[in-house]
Amino acid sequence: MTSSPHESPHPGSPHLDCSALPDNGPALTRQEFDALFDSVGTWGRWTPADRGAWNRVTPEHVRRATALVRTGTTVPMALPWNTVPGPDNGKPALHYMSDLGDVEAPEPSCHKDFIAVDYHGKGVSHLDALSHIAYRGQLYDGRTAREAVDAAGAHFGAVSSLGPLVTKGVLLDLPAVLGTDWLEPGRAVHAEDVLAAEKALGVTIAEGDAVLLRSGHFRRRAELGAWNPDNASAGLHVDAMPLLAERGIALLGGDGDSDVRPSPVEGLHSPVHALAITAMGVPLLDNLDLEPLSTACAEASRHEFLMVVAPLNIPGGTGSPVNPIAVL
């Protein structure tokens, strides 16, 4: 294993020594963040508004994305259904057998199971719809959160409004670019890192693209053990978001939840969530297993591919468990 530039003093422990974390700065005040939020916003741009930036993906985008398929290699990105509690899985998913086929007649016997999940966390690969995040009391496009989301679900920005997404995917494999196995928890990825990754990997982020950031999170977890990524995780600094807004991305995701943690913005725990979902109308993919995709892209010597995301059709849902597929 190549040595990582930042080693935790107790890497196997779920309790990271935050004093030894890489720099997640520069820090921003709420006033600075609010100015950034307003500058990248796309409110009032699209109809229907609750599809947000997915409106950018036209049939022509889909046609061009399908032309990226060369070998037909398919790479799923979902984590295994996680029923085991741990420091990064505080609300384990449920899975149990509801019918073991022990009915006497008539044939054939039938086996059934039950699944359930509180998926907005760190243990399940999922999509965040536009109803998932409110900032200053508002959802994307200025809808009042208290009116748009109630006990019955979301009446604006539900995952059922999004439908499937087929577009070009771009993997920003930062450990591959930096020659490390992973980025240490707390390491911020800045706009200059994104530009350097584009150059090194031979990709260009364009309008309608799905951008995936690999930090090596699950390789680190496999080798050093689980920790609580709510306290420390590699991810995007807010200063990378104007670049992604300028490029016109349709979807953002990664092997974390896109935010660097601890947050660099005072009093705001998930600033990239607020910028992407609430300001820009860009849904997020959280907790993807990007290790197989990293290997496949390295073997193919290319880091762009056909990307397919098909969330569950859940009326009123604020997101969905999902298994995105890359096709090379």
C-alpha positions, 0 to 999 in steps of 0.5 A, a space after each residue: 500500500 502506498 503511504 497516504 500523505 495524512 495518517 491518523 494517529 489511531 487509524 483503526 479507531 472510529 474516534 478520529 483525533 480531529 486535531 490531526 485532521 488535514 486542513 478543511 479551510 479556508 473558513 467562511 462566515 455565514 455572510 460570505 456563504 450567503 453571498 456564494 449561495 445567491 451567486 450560484 443559484 438557478 431559481 426561476 430558470 426551469 419548468 418544471 422547477 422540481 426537476 432542477 438541473 436534470 432539465 439540462 439533460 436533453 435527448 441530445 445529451 443522452 445520445 452523446 452519452 451512449 456514444 461513450 460505450 465502447 466495451 459494454 462493461 457495466 459497473 454498479 456503484 451501490 453499497 451492499 444493503 447495510 443491516 449491521 450497526 456501526 459508527 457510520 451506520 447508526 440506523 441499520 437497514 432492515 431485511 428479514 424473510 417474511 415467507 419461507 415457502 413452507 405452505 403445503 399446497 398448492 405448488 410451487 412454494 414461494 420465498 418472500 422477504 421484507 426490506 426497509 431503510 431510513 436511508 438518509 445517512 452514511 450506510 446506504 447508497 442513495 439519491 437526495 431529491 430537491 425536497 431534501 434540503 432547505 436553507 433559510 426556510 426555503 427549498 430550491 426555487 424559493 418554495 417555502 419548506 413548511 408548505 412544501 414538505 409535511 407529514 404526507 411527504 414532499 409536495 415539491 421536489 419529490 424524487 418521483 418528479 425526477 425520473 431516470 437520468 441517463 447522461 455522461 458521467 465523469 469520475 474525478 479520482 483524486 487519490 489516483 491523481 495524487 498518487 495516494 490510496 485515499 484522501 484522509 478524512 477532513 481533506 477539502 477538495 478545492 476548485 484547483 483540485 478539480 481542474 488538476 484532476 480534469 487535466 490529469 485524467 483527460 476529462 472535461 466537465 460539461 453541461 448536463 454531466 454527472 460528476 462523481 468525486 472519489 476520495 477513497 473512503 471505502 478503501 480506507 474503511 476496508 483497510 483501517 476500519 469504520 469511523 463516524 464520517 459525520 465528524 470527519 470526511 473528505 469532500 468538496 470545499 464550497 469554493 469548488 461549487 462556482 466552478 461546477 455551477 459554471 460548467 452546468 452539471 446535472 448531478 453530483 455525487 461521491 463515496 462520501 456525501 460531497 461535503 468536507 467535514 468538519 464544515 468550513 462554514 460557521 454554523 452550517 453542517 452541510 454547506 455543499 448540500 445547501 449549495 448543490 440542492 437548494 441553490 443550484 437544483 442539483 441532486 446528490 448521490 451519497 455513499 457510492 462504492 467507487 472502488 470498482 469504478 476506479 479500477 475499471 476506469 484505470 484499466 480502460 484509461 478513461 474516466 468518462 462513461 455512460 451514467 444511468 440513475 433510476 431512483 425509485 418512484 416514491 410520490 412525496 419521497 425526499 430521495 431514494 436508495 439507488 444503484 447507479 450504473 456506469 457503462 464503459 
